[in-house]
Amino acid sequence: MMLLCDMNERPSSPPRHATTQAAEGLPRWRWSLADFDRLHELGVLGEDDRVELIGGELVPMQAKGGRHEFVKTKLINWMMRRLPEALEIAVKLGWRPDEATYLEPDVLIYGAGPAPSYVAPSQVLLAVEVADSSHGYDTGRKARIYASLGVGEYWVINAETLGTAVHRSPTAAGYADIVETPADAIITPTLVAGLSVRLADLAIR
């Protein structure tokens, strides 16, 4: 089992770049993954800029609060102690599933072997987002992104309630099977049965 994460995570800070919706409904330039990486090389996007590339568009991500980080840490520690040796877990991963997409899932579990940033969506056994202020986005637009990529199972954990929206059966239009589970319910990943978890048992206060 391997854990991949950024151990030098810095406190969140205000974004350096203002956003706008002035061009809503109008054609916009499509950015490629190579363009996105070049923006980082040139310093247009810095280490503290939380930006994802979705469908060729740059999307600023909301800052993650302390509750989000606490829940995520508890979950990761629990998973690390139980993950089979043949699998790997990546945390705060810059994931490049195709040429027009860059995502930062909170947790990605996959079979050992490929470079973590370039794991094919079909090899992902479980993707997890812990959501606070981003809950609507993670269960809406982002869920459709994961489904269109073909990620077989995707969880969105509400950082406040620990309720989890379990998404399965991906289609081009979204997940066909979505189940809302309370914190005291046992959730079993379809492809990683050994990671059955009851979030209420993780001593998250």
N, C-alpha and C positions, 0 to 999 in steps of 0.2 A: 504494500500500500504506500502511496506517495501523496504527500500534501504539498500543493503549490500555492503560495500566497505571497503577498507583499507584507513583510514583517516591519517595514518602515513607514507604515501608513501615517499620513499627517492629518492633523485636525482639519475638518472641512472649513473652507473659506469662501467668501462671496465669489461668484464667477467673474472672470476678467472681461468677458465679452457680453455686451447687451444683446438681447434677443428681440425678434420682431415677427409679426404675422402679417405684415403689410402686403406680402405677395400671395396671400391665401387665394387659391384657385387659379393662379397664374403659372405658366411654365417656369421651372427653375433648373439651374445647372445640376447635372447628376455627378456626384463625386464617386470615384472609385476607391477601393481600399488602398491602392498605391498613392492616390492623391491625399488620402487621409493620413497615411504614414509620412508623406512629404511635409504636410502641415506641422507635424510634430518635429521633424528634422529641422525645419526652418524656424522653429520657436513660435509660430503663430498659435499653436496649441501647446500649452505647457503641462507639466506633470500634475498640476493641481486642477486642470480643466477636466471635469467629468463630462465627456461627450461620447455618444455612441453614433455609429453610422448605420442608418436604417433605410433600406431601399434607395441608397445613394444620397440621402440627406443627412446633414449633421444635426443631431438632436441633443441639446443640453439636458443632463440628468439632474434631478433634485438632490440636494445634500442629504446624507444619511444621518439620522439622529442617534443619540446614545442608546436608546431602547433597541433600535435596529441592530446596532453592533453587539449588544449584550445577547440578544436572542440568537443572532447568527453564530456568535462564539460558542454558546452552549450547544447549539445543534451540531456544529462542526466537531467539537470535542467528542460528543456522543457518537457521531458517525465514524470518526477516526478509530475509536476503540473497537468497532464492530465490522468495519469494511473488510471484505475478503482480500487476501494478498494479491489476487489476480486483477484487482480493480484499483483505479486511482481517483483521487478527489482533488479538484482544483478550486481554489478560492481566490476571489478578486482577479480572475483570469481575463485577459484581453483576448476574447474568442473571435476568430475570423472564419465563420462557417462558409462564406462565399465571397465573391469579389466586390460585393456592394454592401457588406454587413460587418460591423464590428460591435460586439456586445460585451458587457461586463456582468455575467451572471454571478450571484452570490455564491452558488455551489454548482459544480458540474461533476458528475460521476460518470466514468467511462472505463472501457477495458484498457488495460495497460498496453503501451506500445507506441502510439502516434505522438508527435509533438503536441503538447496540450493546446496551444493556440490554434492549431489546425485540425483538431478532432472533427471528423465528419459528423454531421447531425445524426446520421443513422447509427453511429457508434455511441451516442450519448444514452446512458441508461436512466439518468435522472437529472433534471435541471431544477434548481430551487432559487426563488427570489423571496427575501424577507422584506415585507412592505410596510412602511408607515405612511408618510405623505404621498407615496407613489402607488398606493394600493389600486386605485382606479386604472392607472396606466398599466400596471403589471398584470391585472386580470383582464384588461381590454386589448389595447393595441399590441402590447408585448406578447400576450398569449397568442394572438393571431400570427405574430412573427415566428415564434417557436413552432407553432403548428405548421405553418407554411414551409418551414425548413425541414420538417419531418421528425422533430424531437418527440420521442414516444411518450414520455411522461414529464409533466411540468407541475411543480407545486408553487403556490403563492401563499406564504405564511403571514398572517396579519400580526405585526409585531406587538400590538396592544392586546388582542384577545387570544392569540395563538390558534385561532381558527384557521383552517387551511383549505384553499380551493385546489382540489386535485384534478388536473387536466390529463385526459388520456384520449386515445384514438384521434390522432391528428389528421386533418384534411386541409386542402388548400384554402378553405374559408375559415378555419378555426378548429378547435377541439370539439369532437362530437360528444364526448363524455366528460362532464364536469360535475364533480361532487363536492359539496361544502361539508367539511368535517369539523366538529367542535374540538376543543383542546383536549378533552378527556377521551376522545376516540382513538383507537389504534389505526395507524396508517401504514400500509405495507406497499412499498414500491413493487410494481409488477415484475421488474427485471432484477431486483436486488432484494429478495425475500428476507435476507438476514438483517435488513435495516428497518424492520417494523418498529414504529416509534409511537409513543403517546406523549405529545408535547407537554402535557400537564405534569409529567413525571420528571421533567428536566430541571427542576428547582429554579425556574424562571420567575422572579418575583415582580 
